[in-house]
């Protein structure tokens, strides 16, 4: 007898992996948008970034399989870079040049604060001196991890501390600014700006190409700075003056907030809990140091306290610029301070490291 084939139906083929990845991606950003909207209803500062950061970060640590979109964080930074760059004027550039000595002194203050932070971090987290130095340095996370690895540091510890510092700054500083700072008087909408969508698209393309051009360089955060510099040149020269719609700024905040939330990795907290706890504490201490320095900077230059505080906040340039924009503060001056900080720290980090090694020479000589 021939076996009947009627009783055996073919098993359903499994869904392709890209299908589930797409659903996870859609679910993540739907959840992020809902979190941002809920945060806006209860008046959390920077709701469209902090809402996704808190909710998605908590779920990520809890083991929920979320998915950040490829390249979306970079696109969000390009949007922010264009929005801030379009607000640069010749007068603002002159003011920035006049404040250059203050910017350099502020950067030296940040270097000193992170230097002291490294001295505290080493015994607190029980890590080697090299790892402690590059973990607290106010440079880019990827750059500091690479330099630390070349000098025998622990890249995992460096990455954890940098991720926690950025997250701590982003989570705390906006609340401090909105609670204790004064709203500025800078008008975020220039009546002379164009609302032409084709001009906006052209501006975004130019900003994106500027970011791509800066990528091969050693300059950290090329997606923000690379998009901001050509935008500022066009805005200050009067060749282009286009308004970035609020909905695009909201989308950029969601993209950045989701990316930041993905920095929360449960396994890293489990493997290096002491380093993680120490990183949180150092992040808070650097915020307090920025608050103290902001008082001095404000008294010395006449800048508003809010602008001074955001200018000195350790790292997280994109998020501090967004906070300044939300507070109607001088986002362009905040950007200028951070650009000077990035330039100085990137070019002097190894010199400062030599000084650090000299201070801790007994530990290096003994191998402790």
ABEGO torsion letter per residue (X at the ends): XBBBAAABBBBBBBBBAAAAAAAAAAAAAAAAAAAAAAAAAAGBBGAAAAAAAAAAAAAAAAGBBBBBBBGAAAAAAAAAAAAAAAABBAAAAAAAAAAAAAAAAAAAAAAAAAAAAAAAAAAAAGBBAAAAAAAABBBBAAAAAAAAAAAGBBAAAAAAAAAAAAAAAAAAAAAAAAAABBBBABBABBAABBABAAAAAAAAAAAAAAAAAAAABABBGAAAAAAAAAAAAAAAAGABBBBBBAAAAAAAAAAAAAAAAAABBAAAAAABAAAAAAAAAAAAAAAAAAAAAAAAAAAAAGBBAAAAAAAABBEGAAAAAAAAAAAGBBAAAAAAAAAAAAAAAAAAAAAAAAAAAAAAAAAAAAGX
